[in-house]
Amino acid sequence: MKNCAAALRFGSAKVTVYVGARGVNGTLNILGRGEQDYDGHHKGVFITPGKVENAVFKAAKQAGEFSRTEIDKIFVGVPADFCAFAVRDVSMSYERPRKIRIEDLEELYKLGDIYGGRDDYKVISRSPVFFTTDDNRKVVDMLGQKTTKLGAKISYALAGAGFVSFVETIMREMNVTAVFVPEALAQFQYLFDAERRAAGAVFADVGGIVTSVILAKGDGLLAGRSFAMGGSYISRDLMDVLGTDYHSAEALKNKVMLTLDVGESDTYDVAAPNGRSTQYFNARSVNEIVNDRLEMLAKKISDAIRNCGVELPEYLPLSLTGCGVTQIRGAKEQIARTLKRETVIVAPPQPLYEKPALSGIMSLLNMAVAQTESEKRGIFG
């Protein structure tokens, strides 16, 4: 239990807290978890700020009781919707070759950090896209290597100061220390193996309300864009066009199979909210409604990639994750057709938890456990 850690995620509809520790073969043991509904966030603000504190408190209480752990520190995932990303080229030279230590890397990170005086954002992570040596080699890990010049392309993730202040106030009320980490960085480092990270990745976390598009490489984030559109928009379209309630629209969305060649008389059946009757919806009409919204989503993703202003190879696939559309059979194919780009679904590499909807919280827990282990090694050798 000494290396267990707690992670908190602000999702589209739920606040989630997981407590876990490293298990065998590098897997994560989930020791406790808690979830509470809330109204989500949109355009970098919480939709109903007054409900957030209660949701955080209850989710943390559930996770602590389940794990029989007193939570005194939580790694808080900052959604990309509340973040900004910056990349800087930095270098230092030495009179003679020296073996690079952690202290040298820290000095390099500080040299590139020009954001300390800002009132609107706070730096929450510094990570290398790559390092360069005196012979211009690009490497991911410089520790222990000898060189007369240490250079790097460094990624800085900045959290909105309003978000940080708001969450810190909640944590003080709970007598808990908050450590802020960018959710997008946690996802990149957990969902993609070292080879794929070295080549670069383009991924979209599609939630219920917000979609975040991230471009990343090495161990750092290059750029990101968020916009208001996700799986709940599909449910709303079904509700508005078909004249049904939101509960039925959600259930209908989860039954959709875009890969089927449906006929004019084919239907999807959904139990009515009262549970005593069944509603029938024309399958062709439903598929057209869903396809139209997915096409709009794909175009927004394409715009986001272009507006990031970062050059990555176009042959890199778009990786989809999150709870918004990955459960819709045929959604990734429709998005791929619109983008004219290979599209794949990524999920946590963890038995029983390999669901795209869990990518955010599992990635945050992995980062929380890794940082806790690192701190323990620093303290205890």
C-alpha positions as CSV (number, residue, x, y, z in Angstrom):
1,M,0.0,0.0,0.0
2,K,3.0,2.3,0.5
3,N,3.0,3.3,-3.2
4,C,-0.8,3.7,-3.7
5,A,-2.0,6.9,-5.1
6,A,-5.3,8.7,-5.8
7,A,-6.4,10.3,-9.1
8,L,-9.3,12.6,-9.9
9,R,-10.9,13.2,-13.3
10,F,-13.4,15.8,-14.3
11,G,-15.3,14.0,-17.1
12,S,-18.3,15.1,-19.3
13,A,-20.9,13.9,-16.9
14,K,-19.1,12.4,-13.9
15,V,-16.4,13.3,-11.3
16,T,-14.3,10.1,-10.9
17,V,-11.7,9.2,-8.2
18,Y,-9.6,6.0,-8.4
19,V,-7.2,4.8,-5.8
20,G,-4.6,2.2,-7.0
21,A,-1.1,0.8,-6.9
22,R,1.3,-0.9,-9.2
23,G,0.7,-4.7,-9.5
24,V,2.5,-7.5,-11.3
25,N,3.8,-7.0,-14.8
26,G,3.3,-3.2,-14.5
27,T,-0.5,-3.4,-14.3
28,L,-2.5,-1.3,-12.0
29,N,-4.4,-2.6,-9.0
30,I,-7.6,-0.7,-8.5
31,L,-8.0,-0.5,-4.7
32,G,-11.0,1.9,-4.6
33,R,-13.1,4.0,-6.8
34,G,-15.9,6.6,-6.5
35,E,-18.1,8.4,-9.1
36,Q,-20.6,11.2,-8.8
37,D,-22.7,12.8,-11.5
38,Y,-22.3,16.5,-12.2
39,D,-23.0,18.8,-15.1
40,G,-19.6,18.8,-16.7
41,H,-17.6,21.6,-18.3
42,H,-17.8,23.6,-21.5
43,K,-15.4,26.1,-23.1
44,G,-13.1,26.1,-20.1
45,V,-15.7,26.6,-17.3
46,F,-17.8,24.3,-15.2
47,I,-21.4,24.4,-16.2
48,T,-22.7,24.4,-12.6
49,P,-19.8,25.4,-10.4
50,G,-21.9,25.0,-7.2
51,K,-22.3,21.3,-7.7
52,V,-18.6,20.5,-8.3
53,E,-17.5,20.5,-4.6
54,N,-20.2,18.1,-3.5
55,A,-19.4,15.7,-6.4
56,V,-15.7,15.8,-5.6
57,F,-16.2,15.2,-1.9
58,K,-18.6,12.3,-2.4
59,A,-16.4,10.6,-5.1
60,A,-13.3,10.9,-2.9
61,K,-15.2,9.6,0.1
62,Q,-16.4,6.6,-1.8
63,A,-13.0,5.8,-3.2
64,G,-11.4,6.2,0.3
65,E,-13.9,4.0,2.0
66,F,-13.7,1.3,-0.7
67,S,-9.9,1.2,-0.5
68,R,-9.8,1.6,3.3
69,T,-7.3,4.4,2.7
70,E,-7.3,7.9,4.1
71,I,-6.7,10.1,1.0
72,D,-4.5,13.0,1.8
73,K,-3.2,13.7,-1.7
74,I,-4.9,13.6,-5.0
75,F,-3.4,13.9,-8.5
76,V,-6.0,16.1,-10.2
77,G,-6.3,15.7,-14.0
78,V,-6.7,19.0,-15.7
79,P,-8.9,18.5,-18.9
80,A,-7.4,19.8,-22.1
81,D,-10.4,22.2,-22.1
82,F,-8.7,24.1,-19.2
83,C,-5.2,23.8,-20.6
84,A,-2.8,25.6,-22.9
85,F,0.3,24.0,-24.4
86,A,3.6,25.6,-25.5
87,V,6.8,24.2,-27.0
88,R,10.2,25.9,-26.6
89,D,13.7,25.1,-28.0
90,V,16.3,25.4,-25.2
91,S,20.1,24.6,-25.0
92,M,23.0,24.8,-22.7
93,S,26.8,24.3,-23.3
94,Y,29.6,23.1,-21.1
95,E,33.3,23.6,-21.3
96,R,34.0,19.9,-21.4
97,P,32.0,16.7,-21.7
98,R,29.8,16.0,-18.7
99,K,27.5,13.2,-17.7
100,I,24.0,14.6,-17.7
101,R,22.2,14.4,-14.3
102,I,18.6,15.1,-13.2
103,E,19.8,18.5,-11.9
104,D,21.0,19.4,-15.5
105,L,17.6,18.6,-16.9
106,E,15.9,20.7,-14.2
107,E,18.1,23.6,-15.1
108,L,17.2,23.2,-18.8
109,Y,13.5,23.1,-18.0
110,K,13.7,26.2,-15.9
111,L,15.7,28.0,-18.7
112,G,12.8,27.5,-21.1
113,D,10.1,28.3,-18.5
114,I,9.1,31.9,-19.3
115,Y,5.5,31.5,-18.0
116,G,6.1,32.0,-14.2
117,G,4.9,35.6,-14.2
118,R,1.5,34.9,-15.8
119,D,-1.7,35.6,-13.9
120,D,-4.0,33.6,-16.2
121,Y,-2.1,30.2,-16.4
122,K,0.1,28.1,-14.2
123,V,2.7,25.6,-15.5
124,I,1.8,22.1,-14.3
125,S,4.2,19.9,-16.4
126,R,7.4,20.1,-18.3
127,S,8.3,17.2,-20.6
128,P,10.7,16.6,-23.4
129,V,9.6,16.1,-27.0
130,F,13.3,15.1,-27.5
131,F,16.8,16.1,-26.4
132,T,19.8,16.9,-28.6
133,T,23.5,16.2,-28.0
134,D,26.7,17.9,-29.2
135,D,26.7,15.7,-32.3
136,N,23.0,16.7,-33.1
137,R,21.6,13.3,-32.2
138,K,18.0,13.3,-31.1
139,V,17.3,11.2,-28.0
140,V,14.4,10.7,-25.6
141,D,16.5,9.9,-22.5
142,M,19.6,12.0,-21.7
143,L,20.3,10.8,-18.2
144,G,23.8,9.4,-17.9
145,Q,24.9,10.4,-21.4
146,K,28.1,12.6,-21.9
147,T,27.9,15.7,-24.0
148,T,29.3,19.2,-24.2
149,K,25.9,20.6,-25.3
150,L,22.5,19.8,-24.0
151,G,19.5,20.9,-26.1
152,A,15.9,20.0,-26.0
153,K,12.5,20.8,-27.5
154,I,10.4,21.1,-24.3
155,S,6.7,20.9,-23.9
156,Y,5.0,23.0,-21.2
157,A,1.4,22.3,-20.1
158,L,-0.3,25.2,-18.4
159,A,-3.5,25.0,-16.5
160,G,-6.0,27.9,-16.2
161,A,-5.4,29.8,-13.0
162,G,-9.1,30.0,-12.3
163,F,-9.4,26.2,-12.5
164,V,-6.4,25.7,-10.2
165,S,-7.7,28.2,-7.7
166,F,-11.2,26.7,-7.7
167,V,-10.0,23.1,-7.2
168,E,-7.4,24.1,-4.6
169,T,-10.2,25.7,-2.5
170,I,-12.2,22.5,-2.7
171,M,-9.1,20.5,-1.6
172,R,-8.4,22.7,1.3
173,E,-11.9,22.1,2.6
174,M,-11.2,18.4,2.4
175,N,-7.8,18.7,4.0
176,V,-6.2,17.2,0.9
177,T,-3.2,18.2,-1.1
178,A,-3.8,18.6,-4.9
179,V,-1.1,17.8,-7.5
180,F,-2.2,19.1,-10.9
181,V,-1.3,17.0,-14.0
182,P,-2.4,17.5,-17.6
183,E,-4.9,14.7,-18.5
184,A,-3.8,14.8,-22.2
185,L,-0.1,14.1,-21.3
186,A,-1.2,11.2,-19.0
187,Q,-3.2,9.7,-21.8
188,F,-0.4,10.1,-24.4
189,Q,2.2,8.4,-22.1
190,Y,-0.2,5.6,-21.1
191,L,-2.2,4.7,-24.2
192,F,0.7,4.8,-26.7
193,D,3.9,2.6,-26.4
194,A,7.4,4.1,-26.8
195,E,7.6,3.3,-30.5
196,R,4.4,5.1,-31.3
197,R,5.2,8.1,-29.1
198,A,8.6,8.4,-30.9
199,A,6.8,8.6,-34.3
200,G,4.2,11.0,-33.0
201,A,0.5,10.7,-32.4
202,V,-2.7,12.5,-33.2
203,F,-5.6,11.6,-30.9
204,A,-9.1,12.8,-30.1
205,D,-10.7,12.3,-26.7
206,V,-14.4,12.6,-27.5
207,G,-16.5,13.1,-24.5
208,G,-20.2,13.8,-24.1
209,I,-20.0,17.5,-24.4
210,V,-16.3,18.4,-25.3
211,T,-13.8,16.9,-27.7
212,S,-10.1,17.5,-27.3
213,V,-7.7,17.0,-30.1
214,I,-4.0,16.5,-29.2
215,L,-0.8,16.3,-31.2
216,A,2.1,14.8,-29.3
217,K,5.6,13.3,-29.8
218,G,8.3,11.8,-27.7
219,D,7.3,12.4,-24.2
220,G,5.6,15.8,-24.7
221,L,2.5,17.5,-26.1
222,L,3.0,19.6,-29.1
223,A,-0.4,21.3,-29.3
224,G,-4.1,20.8,-28.5
225,R,-7.5,22.2,-29.4
226,S,-10.9,21.6,-27.7
227,F,-14.3,22.3,-29.0
228,A,-17.9,21.8,-27.9
229,M,-19.2,18.6,-29.5
230,G,-19.5,15.0,-28.4
231,G,-21.7,12.0,-27.9
232,S,-24.4,14.0,-26.1
233,Y,-24.9,16.0,-29.3
234,I,-25.9,12.7,-31.1
235,S,-28.4,11.9,-28.3
236,R,-29.8,15.4,-28.6
237,D,-30.1,15.1,-32.4
238,L,-32.0,11.8,-32.0
239,M,-34.2,13.4,-29.3
240,D,-35.1,16.5,-31.4
241,V,-35.6,14.7,-34.8
242,L,-37.4,11.6,-33.5
243,G,-39.4,13.4,-30.8
244,T,-38.3,11.1,-28.0
245,D,-36.9,11.7,-24.5
246,Y,-33.2,11.9,-23.7
247,H,-33.1,8.6,-21.8
248,S,-34.5,6.8,-24.9
249,A,-32.2,8.7,-27.2
250,E,-29.1,7.6,-25.2
251,A,-30.3,4.0,-25.2
252,L,-31.0,4.2,-29.0
253,K,-27.5,5.7,-29.7
254,N,-25.9,2.7,-28.0
255,K,-27.8,0.3,-30.2
256,V,-26.8,1.9,-33.5
257,M,-24.9,-0.2,-36.0
258,L,-23.7,1.9,-38.8
259,T,-22.0,-1.0,-40.5
260,L,-25.3,-2.7,-41.3
261,D,-27.0,-2.2,-44.7
262,V,-30.4,-1.5,-43.2
263,G,-33.6,-1.8,-45.2
264,E,-36.6,0.6,-45.2
265,S,-38.6,-1.6,-42.7
266,D,-35.7,-2.3,-40.3
267,T,-36.0,-0.9,-36.8
268,Y,-34.2,-0.4,-33.5
269,D,-36.3,-1.2,-30.4
270,V,-35.8,0.6,-27.2
271,A,-37.6,0.0,-23.9
272,A,-39.7,3.0,-22.9
273,P,-38.7,4.9,-19.7
274,N,-41.7,3.4,-17.9
275,G,-40.3,-0.1,-18.6
276,R,-43.8,-1.4,-19.7
277,S,-43.6,-0.8,-23.4
278,T,-41.2,-0.8,-26.3
279,Q,-40.4,2.0,-28.7
280,Y,-39.5,1.3,-32.3
281,F,-37.4,3.6,-34.5
282,N,-36.7,3.4,-38.2
283,A,-33.1,2.1,-38.5
284,R,-32.3,4.0,-41.7
285,S,-33.5,7.3,-40.3
286,V,-31.6,6.8,-37.1
287,N,-28.4,5.9,-38.9
288,E,-28.7,9.0,-41.1
289,I,-29.0,11.2,-38.1
290,V,-26.0,9.6,-36.4
291,N,-23.9,9.7,-39.6
292,D,-24.7,13.4,-40.1
293,R,-23.5,14.3,-36.6
294,L,-20.4,12.1,-36.9
295,E,-19.5,13.9,-40.2
296,M,-19.8,17.2,-38.4
297,L,-17.6,15.9,-35.6
298,A,-15.0,14.7,-38.1
299,K,-14.9,18.1,-39.8
300,K,-14.4,19.8,-36.5
301,I,-11.6,17.4,-35.6
302,S,-10.0,18.1,-39.0
303,D,-10.2,21.9,-38.4
304,A,-8.7,21.4,-34.9
305,I,-5.7,19.4,-36.3
306,R,-5.1,22.1,-38.9
307,N,-5.4,24.9,-36.4
308,C,-2.8,23.3,-34.1
309,G,-0.2,24.5,-36.7
310,V,2.1,21.5,-36.1
311,E,3.5,19.4,-38.8
312,L,3.2,15.6,-38.2
313,P,3.2,13.0,-40.9
314,E,-0.3,12.7,-42.5
315,Y,0.0,8.9,-42.5
316,L,-0.3,8.9,-38.7
317,P,-3.7,7.5,-37.8
318,L,-6.3,9.5,-35.8
319,S,-6.7,7.7,-32.5
320,L,-10.1,7.9,-30.9
321,T,-10.8,7.5,-27.2
322,G,-13.3,8.6,-24.6
323,C,-16.9,7.8,-23.9
324,G,-18.6,9.9,-26.6
325,V,-18.6,7.8,-29.8
326,T,-16.3,4.9,-29.5
327,Q,-19.1,2.6,-28.4
328,I,-21.1,3.3,-31.6
329,R,-20.4,0.5,-34.1
330,G,-19.2,2.0,-37.3
331,A,-18.4,5.4,-35.9
332,K,-14.7,5.3,-36.5
333,E,-15.3,4.1,-40.1
334,Q,-17.6,7.1,-40.7
335,I,-15.0,9.5,-39.2
336,A,-12.2,7.9,-41.3
337,R,-14.2,8.4,-44.5
338,T,-14.8,12.0,-43.7
339,L,-11.2,12.7,-42.7
340,K,-9.8,10.5,-45.4
341,R,-7.4,9.3,-42.7
342,E,-7.0,5.9,-41.0
343,T,-8.8,6.0,-37.7
344,V,-8.4,3.6,-34.8
345,I,-9.7,3.3,-31.2
346,V,-7.3,3.3,-28.3
347,A,-8.0,2.1,-24.8
348,P,-6.1,1.4,-21.5
349,P,-3.7,-1.6,-21.9
350,Q,-5.2,-3.2,-18.7
351,P,-7.3,-6.3,-18.4
352,L,-10.9,-5.6,-17.4
353,Y,-10.4,-1.9,-17.9
354,E,-9.6,-1.8,-21.6
355,K,-12.5,0.5,-22.4
356,P,-12.0,3.9,-24.2
357,A,-14.4,5.5,-21.7
358,L,-11.9,4.7,-18.9
359,S,-8.8,6.1,-20.8
360,G,-8.8,9.3,-18.9
361,I,-9.0,8.0,-15.3
362,M,-6.8,5.0,-15.9
363,S,-4.1,7.2,-17.5
364,L,-4.3,9.7,-14.6
365,L,-4.0,6.8,-12.1
366,N,-1.0,5.4,-14.0
367,M,0.7,8.8,-13.8
368,A,-0.2,9.3,-10.2
369,V,1.2,5.9,-9.2
370,A,4.4,6.5,-11.3
371,Q,5.1,9.8,-9.7
372,T,4.4,8.4,-6.2
373,E,6.8,5.6,-6.9
374,S,9.4,8.1,-8.1
375,E,9.0,10.2,-5.0
376,K,9.4,7.2,-2.7
377,R,12.6,6.2,-4.6
378,G,13.9,9.7,-4.1
379,I,13.2,9.6,-0.4
380,F,14.2,6.1,0.4
381,G,16.9,5.5,-2.2
